[in-house]
Amino acid sequence: MNDKAAPAIPSASILLVRDGVSALEVFMVVRHKEIEFASGASVFPGGRVAASDREEALRGHCDGADGLDGEALAMRAAALRECFEESGVLLARSGDGAMLTGAALSGLDHYRQSLERDELGLAEMLGAHGLTLACDALVPFSHWITPEFAPKRFNTLFFLAAAPHGQEPRHDGSEAVDSIWLTPEKALAEANAGSRSLVLATRMNLMRLAEQNNVAAALDAAAARTIKAIQPIVKKRPEGMFVCIPEEAGYALTEIPAKVARGGAWLEAR
């Protein structure tokens, strides 16, 4: 690793999926144009791991924590917390073991801003309402690390999860200014047409997700996959610049024409 490279910040994201009328759909939010990272881009809900996601007390409020070390559990907690903050969807269970529905969730909505501001942690919120976080509902999907030359870098685990019945996602209106359910194919087509902005990891994950037509198949495929960390590199060729990833990462494409976007903050494929 380059000694001068910025540290890669641990972060996590969720591909929240549902069975649409004719095909699998994924939930995406559009980031505010004034946000430093991936401004204006369509992304999956997610963000950096907070200190409260690493609290040992949180383990007692999580389903599926057995066998996970502290960092693995913190990644899942961050993914679920960020999903709640950015979309209002909380994958958690009540005391009777039932997944929360929209009615049960309505009394928790005011926590979204408090969590975002680090005014409290998940353990405190869950404990106050007798809830357990559904870490077992998350299936690892991919692992991406921002290239070393970027001034701001992330070490991101992406998880796949079925959207809970009775919960309707809604963007927060601050970090995310819009949201939409759409098929992976449509998101990619709009990006190719120039009407939707996608960072490279999002684009590649949409391509992978498009390989399955329903939620059950997508979850099964993800569960069977061996997750390998992907750190793209840029290669200069006579025909232009290309972003390359290892073949063993398991994506249909291993290189894609690219440009360095927004002063090198990330690579945006068009």
C-alpha positions in Angstrom: 0.0 0.0 0.0 1.1 3.5 -0.8 2.3 5.1 2.5 0.9 8.5 1.4 -2.5 7.1 0.6 -5.4 8.4 2.7 -6.8 5.8 5.2 -9.8 3.9 3.9 -12.7 4.7 6.3 -14.8 1.6 7.3 -18.3 1.9 5.9 -21.3 -0.2 5.0 -24.2 -0.1 2.6 -27.4 -2.1 1.9 -28.9 -3.1 -1.4 -32.6 -3.2 -0.2 -34.5 -5.3 -2.8 -38.1 -6.4 -3.4 -40.0 -8.3 -6.1 -41.6 -5.8 -8.4 -44.4 -6.4 -10.9 -42.1 -8.0 -13.5 -38.6 -8.1 -12.0 -36.5 -7.5 -9.0 -36.3 -3.9 -7.8 -33.7 -2.1 -5.7 -34.1 1.0 -3.5 -31.8 3.9 -4.3 -31.3 7.4 -2.9 -30.0 10.5 -4.7 -27.3 12.3 -2.7 -27.4 16.1 -2.2 -25.3 18.0 -4.8 -23.5 19.9 -2.0 -22.3 16.7 -0.2 -18.5 16.2 -0.7 -18.6 12.5 -1.6 -20.6 11.2 -4.7 -22.6 14.4 -4.8 -25.7 14.1 -6.9 -25.1 10.4 -7.4 -27.7 7.6 -7.0 -26.5 5.2 -4.3 -27.7 2.5 -2.0 -28.3 3.7 1.6 -25.1 3.6 3.6 -22.3 5.4 5.3 -19.3 5.2 7.6 -19.1 3.1 10.8 -19.8 5.2 13.9 -18.2 4.7 17.3 -21.6 3.6 18.7 -21.8 0.8 16.1 -18.8 -0.7 18.0 -20.3 -0.5 21.5 -20.1 -4.0 23.1 -23.6 -3.4 24.6 -25.0 -3.6 21.0 -24.2 -7.3 20.7 -27.0 -8.1 23.1 -29.5 -6.4 20.9 -28.6 -8.2 17.7 -29.9 -11.3 16.0 -27.2 -13.2 14.2 -24.3 -11.8 16.2 -23.0 -15.2 17.2 -19.7 -16.0 15.4 -19.1 -12.4 14.3 -16.1 -10.5 15.6 -16.5 -6.9 16.7 -15.7 -5.4 13.4 -17.9 -7.7 11.4 -20.8 -6.9 13.8 -20.1 -3.1 13.6 -20.2 -3.3 9.8 -23.7 -4.8 9.9 -24.9 -2.4 12.6 -23.6 0.5 10.5 -25.4 -0.8 7.4 -28.7 -1.2 9.3 -28.4 2.2 11.1 -27.6 4.1 7.9 -30.5 2.4 6.1 -32.8 3.6 8.9 -31.3 7.1 8.9 -31.4 7.6 5.1 -34.6 5.7 4.2 -36.6 5.2 7.3 -36.4 1.4 7.0 -35.3 -0.5 10.1 -34.6 -4.2 9.9 -35.4 -5.1 13.5 -37.6 -7.4 15.5 -39.9 -6.8 18.4 -39.9 -8.8 21.6 -42.1 -11.5 20.0 -39.6 -12.1 17.2 -41.7 -10.4 14.5 -40.1 -8.1 12.0 -41.2 -4.5 12.5 -44.0 -3.2 10.3 -44.8 0.3 9.3 -47.2 0.8 12.2 -44.7 -0.3 14.8 -42.0 1.8 13.1 -43.9 5.1 13.2 -43.0 5.7 16.8 -39.3 5.4 16.0 -39.0 7.9 13.2 -37.8 10.7 15.4 -34.7 8.8 16.2 -33.4 9.1 12.6 -31.9 12.6 13.1 -30.6 11.8 16.6 -28.7 8.8 15.3 -27.3 10.8 12.4 -26.1 13.5 14.8 -24.5 10.9 17.1 -26.7 12.0 19.9 -27.4 8.4 20.8 -26.5 5.0 19.5 -28.4 2.0 18.3 -28.0 0.1 21.6 -29.8 2.8 23.5 -32.7 3.1 21.0 -33.1 -0.7 20.7 -33.0 -1.2 24.4 -35.6 1.5 25.1 -38.1 -0.3 22.9 -37.2 -4.0 23.4 -36.0 -4.5 19.9 -33.3 -6.6 18.3 -31.4 -5.6 15.2 -31.9 -8.2 12.3 -28.2 -8.6 11.4 -29.1 -12.1 10.3 -31.2 -10.6 7.5 -28.1 -9.2 5.8 -26.2 -11.3 3.2 -22.7 -10.0 2.2 -22.8 -8.9 -1.4 -19.5 -7.3 -2.2 -16.5 -5.5 -0.7 -15.0 -2.4 -2.4 -12.0 -0.2 -1.4 -11.5 3.2 -2.9 -8.3 3.4 -5.0 -5.1 4.7 -3.2 -4.8 7.9 -5.2 -8.2 9.2 -4.1 -8.0 12.0 -1.4 -11.0 10.5 0.4 -11.2 6.7 0.7 -13.7 4.2 2.0 -13.5 0.5 2.8 -17.1 -0.5 2.1 -19.0 -3.8 2.7 -22.2 -4.0 0.7 -25.0 -6.2 2.0 -28.1 -7.5 0.3 -31.4 -7.6 2.2 -35.1 -8.2 1.4 -37.2 -5.1 2.1 -39.4 -5.8 5.2 -43.2 -6.0 4.5 -45.2 -3.0 5.6 -42.2 -0.6 5.7 -42.1 2.0 2.9 -38.7 3.7 2.4 -38.6 7.5 2.3 -35.4 9.6 1.9 -34.3 11.9 4.7 -34.4 15.2 2.7 -30.9 16.2 3.8 -28.2 13.9 2.7 -30.6 12.2 0.3 -32.9 14.5 -1.7 -34.8 11.9 -3.7 -35.4 8.2 -3.7 -36.7 5.5 -6.0 -37.4 1.8 -6.5 -36.2 0.7 -9.9 -34.8 -2.4 -11.6 -31.1 -2.6 -11.9 -31.4 -2.7 -15.7 -33.3 0.6 -15.7 -30.8 2.3 -13.4 -28.0 1.2 -15.7 -29.9 2.3 -18.8 -30.5 5.8 -17.3 -26.8 6.0 -16.4 -25.8 5.1 -19.9 -28.1 7.7 -21.2 -26.6 10.4 -18.9 -29.7 11.0 -16.8 -28.5 9.2 -13.7 -25.1 9.5 -12.0 -23.5 6.3 -10.7 -20.1 5.8 -9.0 -18.2 2.8 -10.2 -19.0 0.4 -7.3 -22.7 1.2 -7.6 -22.7 0.5 -11.3 -20.8 -2.8 -10.9 -23.1 -3.9 -8.1 -26.2 -3.1 -10.2 -24.7 -5.2 -13.0 -24.2 -8.1 -10.6 -27.7 -7.7 -9.1 -29.3 -7.7 -12.6 -28.1 -11.3 -13.1 -31.1 -12.4 -10.9 -34.7 -11.8 -11.5 -36.2 -12.1 -8.1 -35.3 -11.6 -4.4 -35.0 -15.2 -3.5 -32.6 -16.0 -6.3 -30.6 -12.9 -5.6 -30.2 -13.8 -1.9 -29.3 -17.4 -2.8 -26.6 -16.2 -5.3 -25.1 -13.8 -2.8 -25.0 -16.4 0.0 -23.1 -18.8 -2.3 -20.6 -16.2 -3.4 -17.1 -15.8 -1.9 -16.6 -12.2 -1.2 -13.2 -10.7 -2.1 -12.0 -7.2 -1.5 -11.9 -5.1 -4.7 -9.6 -2.1 -5.0 -9.7 -0.8 -8.6 -6.7 0.4 -10.4 -6.4 2.7 -13.4 -4.5 1.7 -16.6 -3.6 4.0 -19.4 -3.9 2.6 -22.9 -3.7 4.1 -26.4 -7.5 4.2 -26.6 -7.9 5.9 -23.2 -8.0 5.4 -19.4 -9.6 2.2 -18.0 -10.6 1.2 -14.5 -9.7 -2.4 -13.9 -10.7 -4.9 -11.2 -9.4 -8.5 -10.6 -11.1 -11.3 -12.5 -11.4 -13.3 -9.3 -13.8 -10.7 -8.0 -16.5 -12.5 -10.0 -18.0 -9.6 -12.0 -19.0 -10.0 -15.7 -16.7 -7.0 -16.6 -13.1 -6.6 -15.3 -12.4 -3.2 -17.0 -14.5 -0.2 -18.0 -13.6 3.1 -19.7 -13.6 5.8 -17.0 -12.8 9.3 -16.2 -11.5 10.7 -12.9 -14.6 12.5 -11.5 -14.8 15.5 -9.2 -11.1 16.1 -8.7 -10.3 12.5 -8.1 -12.7 11.9 -5.2 -13.8 8.7 -7.0 -14.1 7.2 -10.4 -17.3 7.7 -12.2 -18.0 5.4 -15.1 -20.2 6.7 -17.9 
